């Protein structure tokens, strides 16, 4: 009987060790999986930033570059602007009148994102380029009430998704190009030495009929690209 008791105890100890080992392996695999998911989301969402990117062909062949202050010393092909964690709905009337000229770089305010930068032609020839804002992801259809205002050299244009009710553009706006492309425009005849100043402002328009409680907890991810040619 004593030998049998020892054998039973040995099996129990072995089973406990095996279960403990399996739990540790499972936890390790879970940590690795979560780390991969986090890394993927960080890359996709770029750390919660709004990014502006210049096509390398336009930069290399035409000597066009981006800059937050318009100076040669700060030229780059990619800019990143801090966004805000929470955005409540506001009216376009609440935005500062000098939002285009008050600062360069990120100058976000309460419940809106504002980012000012330059596209500079440092080459020796006249160029044409396209700029677009792409919608990477939306949660809870928050794009239904989003507004994007782009100042190009002081001239503002407001973009919005077309009305669900009327299927027409929202008053005072230019409608989004498609589900994935909010803005698509061409800049023609940019002369050598010219600097185009852009201010991008993003907010949730409280006067939009689609701005309701269903959008609470919604999210949106966008980025802006400058390219030599638009590829449909």
N, C-alpha and C positions, 0 to 999 in steps of 0.2 A: 504493500500500500504506500509506503514512503516513497518508493521509486516513482510510482504513478503520480503522486502529488507534485514531485519535483518536475516531472515532464509537463504536467498541466500548467504549473507556474511559469516554466520556461516558454511555453507557447504564448501565454498571456503577455509576458514581457516582450517577446519578439513581435507580437501583434501590435502592442502599443508603440514600439519603436518604428514599426513599418508605417502605421497610421500617422505618427508624428512626422516622419520623413516625407510622406506623401503630401501632408498639409503644407510643409515648408516649401516643397517643390511647386505646389499649386499657387501659394502666395507669391513665390518668386516669379512664376510665369504671369500672374496677374499684374504684378508691378511692371514687368517688362512690357506687357500689352498696353497698360495705361500710359507708360512713358512714350511708347510709339504713337498712340493716339494723340497725346498732348503735343508731341513734336510735329505731327501732321497738321493739327489745328493751328499751331503757332506759325508754321510755314504758310498755310493757306490764308490765315488772317493777319499775318505779318505783325504779330504783337499788338493788334488792335489799332493799327495806324492806317491812315488814308495815304496811299502812295501815288506818286506821279512819276511815270517812266517815259524816257525818250528812246525811240528806236535807234539801235547802234548804227544802222546804215545812214540814217539822217545825220547822226552825230559825226561819224567818221568821214562820210563822203561830202557833206555839205558844211561841216564845222558849225553845227547848231548845238547849243547846250542849254541846260536848265540851271537856274540859280535863284536862291531865295532873295538875294539883294541886287541881282543884275550885274554883279562884278565878275570879271574874268578869273579872279583868284578863287572864287567859290563855284566854279563851273562843275557840273556833274551830269550824269544821265539818269539819276534816280533821286527823288526827294520823298521824305516821309513826314507826315504831319500827325501830331497827336490828336486823337479823337476825344470824345467825352463818354463817360460811363453811363450817364443817364440823360435822356432828352425828353422833356415834356413838350406838348404842343404850344406853339406861339403863332403870332400873326406876322406877316411880312412887314407890317407897319411898326412892329416893335424893334426891328433891326436898326442898329446905328446908321445914321445918314452917311457917315464917313467910313463905313465898313470897308470900302475898297481902298481907302488911302490912309487909314489909321495906323497901319503897321505892315511889315513884311513877315513872311514865315507864318507860323500858327498864331492866330489871335482869336481863339474861341471865346464865346461868351456864354451866358446862361441859356442853355437849351438850343444852342446852334454851334455848328462848326464853321470856322472861317480860316482860309489858308491862301496866302498871297505869294506869288513867285513870278519869275520871268523866263521867257524863252528868248534867247539871244542868238542873232545871226552874226557869228564872228567870221564868216566866210567872205568870199569875194564875188558871189553871184546871188541873184534873186532866187528865192525858193518859195515853193508851196508846201504846206503840210496839213495833215488831218489831226484833229484831236477828238477823243471820245472818252466818255465815262461809262464803264461797264459795271453792271450789277452782278456781283459774284454769288451772293446768297441773300435770301430774305427769310425772316421768321414771322409768322402771323400776318403776312401780307402788309407789312408796315409801309412798303413802297407805294401803296395806294394813296397815302397822304404826304409822302415825302416831296419836298421842293428842293431843287438844285438851282442856284443862281450863279451864273458865271459872268463876271466882269471881264471883258476883253478890251484893254486900253481905255477903261473908263465907261464902256458901254455895257449895261447889264441885260442879260436875257434869262428868264426864269423857265425852267423845264419841270414838267410834271406828267404823271401817268394820266391817260385820258379818263374821263368820268365813266364810272360804271353805269350810271343811270342814263346819261344821254349819248354815251359812246363818242363824245366829242371832247376836244381839248378843254381843260379847265380855264376859266377866264383869266386873261393876262399871262398865259403861259404858252410855251411851245411843247407839244406832246413828246413823250419818250419815243424813241425810234422803234423799239421792240421790247419784249419781256426782259432781255438780257442787256440791251444797250439803251442807256438813258439819254446820252448826248452823242451826237456825231456831226461835226462841222469841219469845213475846210477853210484854212487861212491861205489866201492867195497873195502873191506878189510881195513877199517880205523882203525888203531891200537889205543889202549888205550893211552891217553896223546897226541895224534896227533892233529894238528890244520890245517884245510884246509883254505887257503886264497882265497877269491873270489873278483874279480873286475868285475862289470857289467857296460858296456858302451853302450849307446844307441844314435843313430844319424840317420839322413836322408842322404842316400848316393846319392850324386849328379851325380855319374857316372852310376847310375841305369837307364836303358831305361824308366822305369815307373816314374821316377822323372820328373814331368812336372807341368805346371801351374794348372792342374786340382786338384792337391793336396793342393793348397793354401787354408788356413783356416782349414786344416785337423787337427784332434786330435787323440790321441791314449792313452789308459789306460791299464797298465799291472801290474802284481804282480808276485812275486816269492815265491814258496813253497818248503819246504824240508820235505819229508815224509819217513817213514820206508818202506812202500810198495806203489807201483804205482797201483792205481785202474783205470782200463780203462773205 
